Amino acid sequence: MIVDGAGKAVVLAAGRGTRMRCAVSGLNLTDAQRQAAAAGGKAMMPFDQPFLDYVLTALADAGFTQVCLVVGRQATEMRRHYTQTRPPQRIKLCWAEEAEPLGTAHALLGAREFAGEDLFAVINADNYYPVDALRQLRSLRQCGLIGFNRDVMIRMGSASAERIADYAVLQHDGTGNLQAIIEKPTHAQVSAMSPPILLSMNCWLFTPEIFDACRRIAPSIRGEYELPAAVMYGIRQQKIPFRMLVSQEPVWDLSRQTDIPGMARLLAGREVRL
């Protein structure tokens, strides 16, 4: 029986960084940031410390004690940083490698051994999540996710309203359980929903049943095996309820070069404690 929620978290850090590679002129970036962006680097994007240091600090602050980093083959710098330069003290870190980036559900399969039979969280390596939201997630005793208030995301300036309009929207069944995930919702779909409109930012809590769902789904039209599809398989085929919690704080994204200056302002002065 789970007494104090989850203590394990998986951080997905194996993406290609395609959008980050797209150069944008006129941005106030350091030379090191420009070099990292040109290489598609997001998790190790240099601020006062590498971006992933802040993500891991937030997980530790929220009470997570074990973290699995799912990385690609080109993760030499990241491995060196966390095994030699700055080995974590507050969390136990392990690694899983995705040989080829085939989507978030495919990447998660690499963490099967790490998960064991326990509840575990899953987040992106290129998002900075509020600690309170991560703490809420950890305290759950069943599958679930955090829904982020769309109006808050727009008002707090974590991304433009136009960009946020493309984020996946969550529907619930009226009792707080996830019913559907609408990718790239239309204006009509959003307008028909009762507020607050909640967004999915890939902030999940899973049981090991999710791995079977990840193996059974078909690829998307982009040719990738994606976590939202696995979650919907779990709901519809495995009859797994997913509890929705709500955060009134924004998630800050680091997927494009235009995100770097805002992230630098957000992280300025924040303490890293691994």
Secondary structure, 3 states (H helix, E strand, C coil): CCCCCCCEEEEEECCCCHHHHCCCCCCCCCHHHHHHHHCCCCCCCECCCEHHHHHHHHHHHCCCCEEEEEECCCCHHHHHHHHHHCCCCCCEEEEEECCCCCCHHHHHHHHHHHHCCCCEEEEECCEECCHHHHHHHHHCCCCEEEEEEHHHHHHCCCCCHHHHCCCCEEEECCCCEEEEEECCCCHHHHHCCCCCCEEEEEEEEECCHHHHHHHHCCCCCCCCCCHHHHHHHHHHCCCCCCEEEEECCCCEECCCHHHHHHHHHHHCCCCCCC
